[in-house]
């Protein structure tokens, strides 16, 4: 039971972090709905943004 709570807490912390950086960088027009996204969706959006940003640089 304790491992489940740790995993849940880790997932929620990662989601909070990704929501914060996505909003901070104005990555998506749906920033008001990011709380509804899954961790996988948030990770995908963040990776897409990083790839796009790196292509713009070089």
N, C-alpha and C positions, 0 to 999 in steps of 0.2 A: 504493500500500500504506500509506503514511503517513497519508493522509486517512482510511482505514478505521479505523486505530487511534485517531486523534483522535476520530472520530465514536463509536466504541465506548466510549472513555473518557468522553466527554461524556454518553452515554446512561447508563452505569453510575453516574457521579457524580450525575446527576439522580435516578436511581432511589434511590440511597442517601439523598439529601436528602429525597425524598418519603417514603420509609419512616420516616426519623427523625421528620419532623413529624407524620406520621399516627400513629405510636406515641405521640409526646409529647402529642398532643391526644386520645388515646383514641378515634380516629375509627371504628375497625372492631373487631369482635370477633375477626377473623381475623388479628390482628397477628403471630402466630407464623408465618403463611404468606405474609406480604407479599413476602418474597424470591422467591417463586414467581410473583408477578404480573408482567405486562408493564408497560412504561413507560406505555402507553396506559391500562391499567387503573388504575394508580396516579394518573395525572393526572386521570382521570375521578372517582375517589374524592375526591381533594383538592378539585376544583372543586365537587363535590356538597356537601362539608363547608363550604366557604367560602360557597356560596349559602345553605345552611341556617342558618349562623351569622349571615349578614347579615339574613336574614328575621326571626330572633329578636331582633335589635337594634332594628329599626325597623318 
